[in-house]
Amino acid sequence: MTEPQLGQALVEEATKKSGLVWVRGTGPDRALWHVWHEGAVYLVGDGPGEQPLPDLADGSAARVTVRSKDKGGRLVAWTAAVTELAPHSAEWETAVAELKGKRLNAPDAERMTERWARECRVLRLSPQDAITELPHGSLAAAPLPTGATTREPVPASLGRLLFRREKRR
């Protein structure tokens, strides 16, 4: 455990620089893109085409783990108080303006904030404490079930196409 001010500084710097944070609610950890703004992490998700958020309810606690941007190893873990922002509130508008700049490859960039207000949740995770000591043992976990695939069978004609090109050269 570190001193409170040092812990807060580490949480802020590590989280600002990391593109992903691992967040755990009541279920498994999820890797999520985020924005650090005004002393908290802001997340958007749970809508069509957006990242699935863990089971986090307004007023609950979450566990946030921050990784190193260059090496990918765990830097700091902290407990957060979860607040769900009401659409079109002042804090929601500020958070969405920051999130919009970080959202990559949005299918509807010009109407994205309207869709977020209708169909998504915007969460604020405020740090409560920081744990900077390294864990004991492996933190490896089985991947979450998904319908996404990264590999398909190789087409039967691929070999003929590749060998034909070599013969022509």
CORMO-V613456 format. One record per residue. N is the residue number from 1. RES is the residue in one letter. SS is DSSP state (@ for helix, = for strand, . for the rest). OMEGA is omega in whole degrees, -180 to 180 (999 if undefined). Layout:
n:N res:RES ss:SS omega:OMEGA
n:N res:RES ss:SS omega:OMEGA
This chain:
n:1 res:M ss:. omega:-179
n:2 res:T ss:. omega:175
n:3 res:E ss:. omega:-174
n:4 res:P ss:@ omega:-178
n:5 res:Q ss:@ omega:178
n:6 res:L ss:@ omega:178
n:7 res:G ss:@ omega:179
n:8 res:Q ss:@ omega:179
n:9 res:A ss:@ omega:179
n:10 res:L ss:@ omega:178
n:11 res:V ss:@ omega:-177
n:12 res:E ss:@ omega:-177
n:13 res:E ss:@ omega:-179
n:14 res:A ss:@ omega:-177
n:15 res:T ss:@ omega:177
n:16 res:K ss:@ omega:-173
n:17 res:K ss:@ omega:-178
n:18 res:S ss:. omega:178
n:19 res:G ss:. omega:-179
n:20 res:L ss:= omega:168
n:21 res:V ss:= omega:175
n:22 res:W ss:= omega:-176
n:23 res:V ss:= omega:177
n:24 res:R ss:= omega:172
n:25 res:G ss:. omega:177
n:26 res:T ss:. omega:-180
n:27 res:G ss:. omega:-178
n:28 res:P ss:. omega:176
n:29 res:D ss:. omega:175
n:30 res:R ss:= omega:175
n:31 res:A ss:= omega:-175
n:32 res:L ss:= omega:171
n:33 res:W ss:= omega:-171
n:34 res:H ss:. omega:171
n:35 res:V ss:= omega:172
n:36 res:W ss:= omega:-178
n:37 res:H ss:= omega:177
n:38 res:E ss:. omega:173
n:39 res:G ss:. omega:-180
n:40 res:A ss:= omega:174
n:41 res:V ss:= omega:175
n:42 res:Y ss:= omega:-179
n:43 res:L ss:= omega:172
n:44 res:V ss:= omega:180
n:45 res:G ss:= omega:-180
n:46 res:D ss:. omega:176
n:47 res:G ss:. omega:179
n:48 res:P ss:. omega:179
n:49 res:G ss:. omega:-180
n:50 res:E ss:. omega:-178
n:51 res:Q ss:. omega:176
n:52 res:P ss:. omega:179
n:53 res:L ss:. omega:175
n:54 res:P ss:. omega:179
n:55 res:D ss:. omega:180
n:56 res:L ss:. omega:178
n:57 res:A ss:. omega:177
n:58 res:D ss:. omega:-180
n:59 res:G ss:. omega:180
n:60 res:S ss:. omega:178
n:61 res:A ss:= omega:178
n:62 res:A ss:= omega:176
n:63 res:R ss:= omega:-178
n:64 res:V ss:= omega:176
n:65 res:T ss:= omega:-177
n:66 res:V ss:= omega:-180
n:67 res:R ss:= omega:176
n:68 res:S ss:. omega:-179
n:69 res:K ss:. omega:-177
n:70 res:D ss:. omega:-177
n:71 res:K ss:. omega:179
n:72 res:G ss:. omega:-180
n:73 res:G ss:. omega:-179
n:74 res:R ss:= omega:177
n:75 res:L ss:= omega:-175
n:76 res:V ss:= omega:173
n:77 res:A ss:= omega:-179
n:78 res:W ss:= omega:178
n:79 res:T ss:= omega:-177
n:80 res:A ss:= omega:170
n:81 res:A ss:= omega:-175
n:82 res:V ss:= omega:174
n:83 res:T ss:= omega:175
n:84 res:E ss:= omega:-177
n:85 res:L ss:. omega:178
n:86 res:A ss:. omega:-180
n:87 res:P ss:. omega:177
n:88 res:H ss:. omega:172
n:89 res:S ss:. omega:-178
n:90 res:A ss:@ omega:-180
n:91 res:E ss:@ omega:178
n:92 res:W ss:@ omega:-180
n:93 res:E ss:@ omega:179
n:94 res:T ss:@ omega:-179
n:95 res:A ss:@ omega:-179
n:96 res:V ss:@ omega:177
n:97 res:A ss:@ omega:178
n:98 res:E ss:@ omega:-179
n:99 res:L ss:@ omega:-178
n:100 res:K ss:@ omega:179
n:101 res:G ss:@ omega:-179
n:102 res:K ss:@ omega:-177
n:103 res:R ss:. omega:-179
n:104 res:L ss:. omega:173
n:105 res:N ss:. omega:178
n:106 res:A ss:. omega:-179
n:107 res:P ss:. omega:-176
n:108 res:D ss:. omega:-173
n:109 res:A ss:@ omega:-178
n:110 res:E ss:@ omega:180
n:111 res:R ss:@ omega:-174
n:112 res:M ss:@ omega:-177
n:113 res:T ss:@ omega:176
n:114 res:E ss:@ omega:178
n:115 res:R ss:@ omega:178
n:116 res:W ss:@ omega:180
n:117 res:A ss:@ omega:-177
n:118 res:R ss:@ omega:-164
n:119 res:E ss:@ omega:-173
n:120 res:C ss:. omega:174
n:121 res:R ss:= omega:173
n:122 res:V ss:= omega:-176
n:123 res:L ss:= omega:174
n:124 res:R ss:= omega:178
n:125 res:L ss:= omega:-178
n:126 res:S ss:= omega:-179
n:127 res:P ss:= omega:177
n:128 res:Q ss:= omega:177
n:129 res:D ss:= omega:-179
n:130 res:A ss:= omega:176
n:131 res:I ss:= omega:-176
n:132 res:T ss:. omega:180
n:133 res:E ss:. omega:-178
n:134 res:L ss:. omega:-180
n:135 res:P ss:. omega:177
n:136 res:H ss:. omega:179
n:137 res:G ss:. omega:-178
n:138 res:S ss:. omega:174
n:139 res:L ss:. omega:-178
n:140 res:A ss:. omega:179
n:141 res:A ss:. omega:177
n:142 res:A ss:. omega:179
n:143 res:P ss:. omega:178
n:144 res:L ss:. omega:179
n:145 res:P ss:. omega:-180
n:146 res:T ss:. omega:177
n:147 res:G ss:. omega:-178
n:148 res:A ss:. omega:177
n:149 res:T ss:. omega:177
n:150 res:T ss:. omega:-176
n:151 res:R ss:. omega:176
n:152 res:E ss:. omega:178
n:153 res:P ss:. omega:179
n:154 res:V ss:. omega:178
n:155 res:P ss:. omega:-178
n:156 res:A ss:. omega:-176
n:157 res:S ss:. omega:-177
n:158 res:L ss:@ omega:180
n:159 res:G ss:@ omega:179
n:160 res:R ss:@ omega:-180
n:161 res:L ss:@ omega:-180
n:162 res:L ss:@ omega:-178
n:163 res:F ss:@ omega:179
n:164 res:R ss:@ omega:180
n:165 res:R ss:@ omega:180
n:166 res:E ss:@ omega:-179
n:167 res:K ss:@ omega:-178
n:168 res:R ss:@ omega:-176
n:169 res:R ss:. omega:999
